[in-house]
Amino acid sequence: MSGSFRAPDSIQRPERFAWVAGYVVLGAALLWSRLFHLGHSFWTDEILMVDTYVRAGPRYILAGPDLSHELFALANWLTSTLFGESETAFRLWSAIPFIAGVALVTAWLHTRVDVLSAMLFLFLATVSPLLLDVTRQARGYGPAFCAVCVFVVAALEAVRSGRRAAVVALCIAGVLGSWTLPQVGIAFVATGAALLAARETRRDVAVGLTLSVVAIVAWYSPHLGAVHGSAQIADGAHFDLPWVVTSPIDQILLPALIWIDGTVIVAGFIWLPLVLVALLVVAWSPLLRDRVSALVLCSGPIATVVVLWIANAYVIPRYLSYLLVPLFVLVATGAAAALRRGSERRATATVLACLIVTGVLAARFVVLAPDVVALPREANRDAAQVIAKRPAATLVLTHMRNPQNLEFYLGRSVRNLDPNAVATTVCGMAKPIYYVTQPFAVKDVAIPCVGRPGVEHTRFRQYARGDEMNVWYVPPDRG
């Protein structure tokens, strides 16, 4: 068979204890950071999915004019019909598949490559700020990540064994992932096509890919135009020449290791040193020594970037977070190989880079994860609960980017103010009002009357989107 992977060397008892301890610590961190406190308030994108798709039901999800994480929306619709709407239940559909996918790749690396590679993959998937953010959301990023985990492992197993079952798993995972996020289909087809280079799997892969593409096209046939249109929404950045060449690193890998969703790196010479460091680490990966396994791991990210570049699509890091599966496998196996040969002179720079990055990522996780777990991304429900304590006739004025988020939880309309009229409107009302603001993507406005007697102020912390939401109860001026 075209590829053969080295099984882990026998591990002495002290080493085995160290690896078991490492798995326990990282596994506990993964479970805690994905499963604890999932009942926080929905944020903008989650509210959009629930209000527009889940409540509308299967007909709208599958054949409506728009699309959004379709298979995931169907799962949440089914959940809502059985148990009602629940932030926790909806988010479990993302968190649990993500954990399962990470466990699968970790187990495969442990069995087929080595323990250190498995540990490093588990570490990267756990501490990545981007994945920490998106895989706790009621969105399809967790299932998409899981689907890619399955079809990457299945493809590598097909390289190793040529078994038809691996090809079947590849195709099922690719179809389900594509039904969740259409762009997953690019990486799936490219990964499957890489197996055509192996004679033993060529026929099975050709048949499987053909049937899979038919299933994906049929699924999206009611709104093929919406698939293209969604890529033209001006959110994020384009892949542009000449930096499209470095995009798998500086637009996908690096943002996932720097900050939570929203960080879009402007490609340029400033990022070249980090791109070169990443390539230096990846170059050590033993999986690149086999032609077909190298194609399996590299084809998905490269093909996706090329297709989106040709389509002139807008991209932000979370849209392509599933591509971190093959990229993390390459980084983890490369770093492990370099660390094992750390005494060699040519490995010194790579080992030093790996140790520094590992330390920085661990420190960032320790600082960032407690807030992501303990705080909402947006405190919309919390603000609505404060407002609901007074009569529903009390007018609610807002100065925020997405006032509909507050309306979702409040169950009634609010009045979003023009920035130039905020102070005069809030301070000039003849009746008591609530004033709500979220300092994200809006002009900062000073409100002099919030210091008058009788004003009640409640501040809610958030881990993103301006870091806070403020609610003021403002009685009229009695002076």
Residue pairs with C-beta under 8 A, 6 or more apart in sequence:
1 159
1 160
1 161
1 162
1 198
1 200
2 159
2 197
2 198
2 199
2 200
2 290
2 291
2 292
3 156
3 159
3 160
3 198
3 290
3 292
3 293
4 160
4 290
5 112
5 113
5 156
5 160
5 286
5 287
5 293
6 112
6 113
6 114
6 286
7 111
7 112
8 110
8 111
8 113
8 114
8 115
9 114
11 19
11 115
19 115
19 119
22 119
23 119
23 122
26 119
26 122
26 123
26 126
27 122
29 126
29 127
29 365
29 369
30 99
30 102
30 122
30 125
30 126
31 99
32 373
33 126
33 132
33 136
33 365
33 369
33 372
33 373
34 95
34 98
34 99
34 135
34 136
35 92
35 95
35 96
35 99
36 373
37 373
37 374
38 87
38 88
38 91
38 92
38 95
38 136
39 86
39 87
39 88
40 87
40 375
40 376
40 377
40 381
41 87
41 376
41 377
41 378
41 379
41 380
41 381
41 382
41 409
42 50
42 87
42 138
42 378
42 380
42 381
42 405
42 408
43 137
43 376
43 377
43 378
43 380
43 405
43 464
43 465
44 378
44 402
44 405
44 465
45 137
45 139
46 87
46 90
46 137
46 138
46 139
47 380
47 404
47 405
47 408
48 68
49 68
49 69
49 72
49 73
49 76
49 138
49 139
50 76
50 85
50 90
50 138
50 408
51 408
52 60
52 66
52 68
53 60
53 61
53 64
53 68
53 73
53 77
54 61
54 73
54 76
54 77
54 80
54 85
54 90
55 80
56 64
57 77
58 74
58 77
61 67
61 70
61 73
61 74
61 77
62 70
62 74
62 219
62 222
63 222
63 223
64 223
65 223
65 226
66 223
66 226
66 230
67 182
67 220
67 223
67 226
67 227
67 230
69 139
69 140
69 180
69 181
70 179
70 180
70 219
71 140
71 143
71 176
71 179
71 180
72 93
72 94
72 139
72 140
72 143
72 180
73 140
75 93
76 89
76 90
76 93
76 138
79 86
79 89
79 90
79 93
80 86
80 90
83 89
87 138
90 138
91 136
91 137
91 138
93 138
93 142
93 143
94 134
94 135
94 136
94 137
94 138
94 139
94 140
94 141
94 142
94 143
95 135
95 136
95 142
96 142
97 142
97 143
97 145
97 146
98 131
98 135
98 141
98 142
98 143
98 145
98 146
100 146
100 149
101 142
101 145
101 146
101 147
101 148
101 149
101 150
101 325
102 121
102 122
102 125
102 126
102 149
104 146
104 149
104 150
104 153
105 121
105 125
105 149
105 152
105 153
105 325
105 328
105 329
106 118
106 119
106 121
106 122
107 118
108 118
108 153
108 156
108 157
109 117
109 118
109 121
109 329
109 332
109 333
110 117
110 118
112 156
112 160
113 286
113 287
113 333
113 336
114 336
114 340
116 336
116 339
116 340
117 332
117 333
117 336
117 337
118 332
119 336
120 331
120 332
120 333
120 335
120 336
121 328
121 329
121 332
123 332
123 358
123 361
123 362
124 257
124 324
124 328
124 331
124 332
124 361
125 131
125 324
125 328
126 132
126 365
127 361
127 362
127 364
127 365
128 256
128 257
128 324
128 361
129 256
129 257
129 258
129 259
129 260
129 364
129 365
129 368
130 255
130 256
130 257
130 259
130 260
130 261
130 263
130 317
130 318
130 321
130 324
131 145
131 256
131 321
131 324
132 260
132 365
132 368
132 369
132 372
133 260
133 261
133 318
133 372
133 377
133 464
134 141
134 142
134 261
134 318
134 321
135 141
135 142
135 145
136 372
136 373
137 377
140 180
140 181
141 181
141 318
141 321
141 322
143 176
143 177
143 180
144 177
144 180
144 181
144 184
144 321
144 322
145 321
145 322
145 324
145 325
146 177
147 173
147 174
147 176
147 177
147 178
147 180
147 184
147 322
148 173
148 177
148 184
148 187
148 188
148 300
148 322
148 323
148 325
148 326
149 325
150 169
150 170
150 172
150 173
151 169
151 170
151 171
151 173
151 174
151 177
151 188
151 191
151 192
152 191
152 296
152 297
152 300
152 325
152 326
152 329
154 166
154 167
154 169
154 170
154 173
155 166
155 170
155 191
155 192
155 194
155 195
155 296
156 287
156 293
156 296
156 297
157 163
157 166
157 169
158 166
158 167
158 170
158 195
158 198
158 201
158 205
159 195
159 198
159 201
159 290
159 292
159 293
159 296
162 198
162 200
162 201
164 204
166 201
167 195
167 201
167 204
167 205
167 208
168 208
170 191
170 192
170 195
170 205
170 208
171 192
171 208
171 209
171 211
171 212
173 188
174 184
174 185
174 188
174 189
174 191
174 192
174 212
175 188
175 212
175 215
175 216
177 184
177 185
177 188
177 322
178 184
178 185
178 188
178 212
178 216
178 219
179 216
179 219
181 319
181 322
182 216
182 220
182 227
182 230
183 231
183 304
183 308
183 319
183 320
184 322
185 213
185 216
186 300
186 303
186 304
186 307
186 308
187 299
187 300
187 301
187 303
187 304
187 322
187 323
188 212
188 300
189 209
189 212
189 213
189 303
190 299
190 300
190 302
190 303
190 304
191 296
191 299
191 300
191 326
192 205
192 208
192 209
192 212
193 205
193 209
193 299
194 292
194 295
194 296
194 299
195 201
195 202
195 205
195 292
195 296
196 202
196 205
196 206
197 291
197 292
197 295
198 292
217 224
220 227
228 311
231 308
231 311
231 313
231 314
232 312
232 313
232 314
233 314
234 314
235 314
235 316
236 264
236 314
236 315
236 316
236 319
237 251
237 264
237 266
237 314
237 315
237 316
238 309
238 312
238 313
238 314
238 315
239 247
239 251
239 305
239 308
239 309
239 313
239 315
240 267
240 309
243 250
243 267
243 268
244 305
244 306
244 309
246 267
246 271
246 272
246 275
247 267
247 305
247 309
248 301
248 302
248 305
248 323
248 327
249 274
249 275
249 278
249 279
250 265
250 267
250 271
250 274
250 275
251 264
251 265
251 267
251 305
251 315
251 317
251 320
252 301
252 305
252 317
252 320
252 323
252 324
252 327
253 278
253 324
253 327
253 331
254 265
254 271
254 274
254 275
254 278
255 263
255 264
255 265
255 317
256 317
256 321
256 324
257 357
257 361
258 265
260 368
260 372
260 463
260 464
261 316
261 317
261 318
261 464
262 316
262 464
263 317
264 316
264 317
265 271
277 353
277 357
278 331
280 349
280 350
280 353
281 331
281 334
281 335
281 338
281 350
281 353
281 354
282 288
282 330
282 331
282 334
283 334
284 333
284 334
284 335
284 337
284 338
284 347
284 350
285 329
285 330
285 331
285 333
285 334
285 337
286 333
286 337
287 293
287 294
287 297
287 329
287 330
287 333
288 294
288 297
288 330
296 326
297 326
297 329
297 330
298 326
298 330
300 323
300 326
301 323
301 326
301 327
304 320
304 323
308 315
334 350
335 350
335 354
338 347
338 350
338 351
338 354
339 351
339 354
341 347
342 348
342 351
368 463
371 463
372 463
375 461
375 462
375 463
376 382
376 460
376 462
376 463
377 462
377 463
377 464
377 465
378 405
378 438
378 462
378 464
378 465
378 469
379 460
379 461
379 462
379 468
379 469
380 405
380 406
380 408
380 409
380 469
381 409
382 460
382 469
383 406
383 409
383 436
383 458
383 460
383 469
383 471
384 406
384 409
384 410
385 409
386 434
386 458
386 471
387 394
387 396
387 410
387 434
387 436
387 471
388 410
390 432
390 434
390 473
392 412
394 431
394 432
394 433
394 434
395 415
395 429
395 431
395 433
395 434
396 406
396 410
396 412
396 414
396 415
396 433
396 434
396 436
397 414
397 415
397 416
397 417
397 425
397 426
397 429
397 433
397 434
397 435
397 436
398 406
398 414
398 415
398 416
398 417
398 435
398 436
398 437
399 416
399 417
399 419
399 422
399 435
399 436
399 437
399 442
399 445
400 406
400 416
400 436
400 437
400 438
400 440
400 442
400 469
401 438
401 440
401 441
401 442
403 414
403 416
406 414
406 436
407 413
407 414
414 436
417 425
417 426
419 442
419 443
419 445
422 445
422 447
423 445
423 446
423 447
423 448
423 449
426 433
426 435
426 447
426 449
426 450
426 472
426 474
427 447
427 448
427 449
427 474
427 477
429 474
429 476
430 476
431 476
432 473
432 474
432 475
432 476
433 473
433 474
434 471
434 472
434 473
434 474
435 447
435 450
435 471
435 472
435 474
436 469
436 470
436 471
436 472
437 445
437 469
437 470
438 465
438 466
438 468
438 469
438 470
439 466
439 467
439 468
440 465
440 466
447 472
449 455
449 474
449 477
450 457
450 472
450 474
452 474
452 475
452 477
454 475
455 472
455 473
455 474
455 475
456 472
456 473
457 470
457 471
457 472
457 473
458 470
458 471
458 472
459 468
459 469
459 470
459 471
460 468
460 469
460 470
460 471
461 467
461 468
462 468
462 469
